[in-house]
Amino acid sequence: MPDRPGPPDDVDAIVDAWSRERPDLNVRPLQVLSRITRLARLLDQARGTAFSKHDLDGWEFDVLSALRRVGEPYRLSPGALMQQTLVTSGTMTNRVDRLEERGFVRRGPAPHDRRGVLVRLTPSGLAVVDAAMADLLEHEQALLAHLPVREQERLAGTLRTLLTAVEA
């Protein structure tokens, strides 16, 4: 393989092995996508550590933060929550049930639709998601500390370009 910037990682070994075993294949996508996959797994683990301080699972944080980001009165329809968290209707129903049992959310009628339901953040849900977000950002800033801000911005732009292409 050509000279690579930085120290070798596990993906380099994977790419080298596939290049040796299947020289007929273009393994270039592995250089990017295998690293993204491995990073996603490691970052999920790191996020889990930050959330565990607040007795939250990642999915709980995802739902609570979607409600928090919308602003007061911190409520969304189950459909909007599904769209923001990329889960199915059945999964969202189960998640809202579980968060409601913990006292973090409440279901209520939609003001302009008698058949509609809105999920709203409770004061305890607001407190836990705000505390978890502060810890998460502190943790994630530490993870990115070795990358200069300019490189972080460049990486964010590149990942945005890839994400929008994949989402389309």
C-alpha positions as CSV (number, residue, x, y, z in Angstrom):
1,M,0.0,0.0,0.0
2,P,1.2,3.6,-0.5
3,D,2.6,5.7,2.3
4,R,-0.1,6.5,4.8
5,P,-0.3,9.6,7.1
6,G,-0.2,8.9,10.8
7,P,0.4,5.6,12.6
8,P,-1.1,2.4,11.2
9,D,-4.4,1.2,12.7
10,D,-6.5,-1.9,12.6
11,V,-8.2,-0.8,9.3
12,D,-4.8,-0.7,7.6
13,A,-4.2,-4.3,8.5
14,I,-7.7,-5.2,7.2
15,V,-7.2,-3.3,3.9
16,D,-3.7,-4.9,3.5
17,A,-5.1,-8.4,4.0
18,W,-8.0,-7.9,1.6
19,S,-5.6,-6.4,-1.0
20,R,-3.3,-9.4,-0.6
21,E,-6.1,-12.0,-0.7
22,R,-8.3,-10.3,-3.4
23,P,-6.1,-8.0,-5.5
24,D,-8.9,-8.0,-8.1
25,L,-11.1,-5.9,-5.7
26,N,-11.0,-2.2,-5.1
27,V,-10.7,-2.0,-1.3
28,R,-10.4,1.8,-1.2
29,P,-13.9,2.2,0.4
30,L,-12.7,0.3,3.4
31,Q,-10.2,3.0,4.1
32,V,-13.1,5.4,4.9
33,L,-16.1,3.3,5.8
34,S,-14.4,0.8,8.0
35,R,-12.9,3.6,10.0
36,I,-16.3,5.3,10.3
37,T,-17.9,2.0,11.4
38,R,-15.1,1.3,14.0
39,L,-15.3,4.9,15.2
40,A,-19.1,4.7,15.6
41,R,-18.8,1.6,17.7
42,L,-16.1,3.1,19.9
43,L,-17.9,6.4,20.2
44,D,-21.2,4.6,21.2
45,Q,-19.2,3.0,23.9
46,A,-17.7,6.3,25.1
47,R,-21.2,7.9,25.0
48,G,-22.5,5.0,27.0
49,T,-20.0,5.8,29.7
50,A,-21.1,9.5,29.8
51,F,-24.8,8.5,29.9
52,S,-24.3,5.9,32.6
53,K,-23.4,8.7,35.1
54,H,-27.1,9.7,34.6
55,D,-28.5,6.2,34.6
56,L,-29.5,6.7,30.9
57,D,-29.1,4.5,27.9
58,G,-28.2,6.0,24.5
59,W,-31.7,5.6,23.1
60,E,-33.1,7.4,26.2
61,F,-30.8,10.3,25.6
62,D,-31.7,10.4,21.9
63,V,-35.4,10.8,22.6
64,L,-35.0,13.2,25.5
65,S,-32.5,15.3,23.6
66,A,-34.9,15.5,20.6
67,L,-37.5,16.9,22.9
68,R,-35.1,19.3,24.5
69,R,-33.8,20.7,21.3
70,V,-37.2,21.7,20.0
71,G,-37.4,24.3,22.8
72,E,-40.3,25.1,25.1
73,P,-42.8,23.5,25.7
74,Y,-40.5,20.6,24.8
75,R,-43.0,18.4,23.0
76,L,-43.2,16.5,19.7
77,S,-45.5,14.0,18.1
78,P,-44.4,10.4,18.1
79,G,-43.9,10.7,14.4
80,A,-41.5,13.6,14.7
81,L,-39.6,11.6,17.4
82,M,-39.4,8.6,15.0
83,Q,-38.0,10.8,12.2
84,Q,-35.4,12.4,14.5
85,T,-34.3,9.1,16.1
86,L,-34.5,6.9,13.0
87,V,-36.7,4.2,14.6
88,T,-40.0,2.5,13.8
89,S,-43.4,3.3,15.2
90,G,-43.4,0.2,17.4
91,T,-39.9,1.0,18.8
92,M,-40.9,4.6,19.5
93,T,-44.1,3.5,21.3
94,N,-42.0,1.2,23.5
95,R,-39.4,3.9,24.2
96,V,-42.0,6.5,25.1
97,D,-43.7,3.9,27.4
98,R,-40.4,3.3,29.2
99,L,-39.5,6.9,29.5
100,E,-43.0,7.7,30.8
101,E,-42.5,5.0,33.5
102,R,-39.3,6.7,34.6
103,G,-41.1,10.0,34.8
104,F,-39.0,11.7,32.1
105,V,-41.9,12.3,29.6
106,R,-45.7,12.5,29.5
107,R,-48.1,11.9,26.7
108,G,-50.9,14.4,26.2
109,P,-53.4,15.5,23.6
110,A,-52.3,17.6,20.7
111,P,-53.9,21.0,21.1
112,H,-55.2,21.3,17.5
113,D,-55.9,17.7,16.7
114,R,-58.2,15.7,19.0
115,R,-56.8,12.4,17.7
116,G,-53.2,13.5,18.0
117,V,-50.8,12.9,20.8
118,L,-47.8,14.8,21.8
119,V,-44.9,13.6,24.0
120,R,-43.5,16.3,26.3
121,L,-40.5,16.4,28.5
122,T,-41.1,16.6,32.2
123,P,-39.0,18.7,34.6
124,S,-37.1,15.6,35.7
125,G,-36.6,14.7,32.0
126,L,-35.3,18.2,31.4
127,A,-32.9,18.0,34.3
128,V,-31.4,14.6,33.3
129,V,-31.0,15.5,29.6
130,D,-29.4,18.8,30.4
131,A,-26.9,17.2,32.9
132,A,-26.2,14.3,30.5
133,M,-25.6,16.7,27.6
134,A,-23.1,18.8,29.6
135,D,-21.2,15.6,30.5
136,L,-21.3,14.3,27.0
137,L,-19.9,17.5,25.5
138,E,-17.1,17.5,28.1
139,H,-16.3,13.9,27.2
140,E,-16.4,14.5,23.5
141,Q,-14.3,17.6,23.7
142,A,-11.6,15.4,25.4
143,L,-11.9,12.8,22.6
144,L,-11.3,15.5,20.0
145,A,-8.6,17.4,21.9
146,H,-5.7,15.9,19.8
147,L,-7.2,17.3,16.6
148,P,-6.7,21.0,15.9
149,V,-9.9,23.0,15.6
150,R,-9.3,23.6,11.9
151,E,-9.0,19.8,11.3
152,Q,-12.2,19.2,13.3
153,E,-14.0,21.7,11.0
154,R,-12.6,20.1,7.9
155,L,-13.6,16.6,9.1
156,A,-17.0,17.8,10.0
157,G,-17.5,19.3,6.5
158,T,-16.3,16.1,4.8
159,L,-18.5,13.9,7.0
160,R,-21.5,16.3,6.3
161,T,-20.9,15.8,2.5
162,L,-20.8,12.0,2.9
163,L,-23.8,11.9,5.2
164,T,-26.0,14.0,2.9
165,A,-25.1,11.8,0.0
166,V,-25.9,8.6,1.9
167,E,-29.1,10.0,3.3
168,A,-30.3,11.0,-0.2
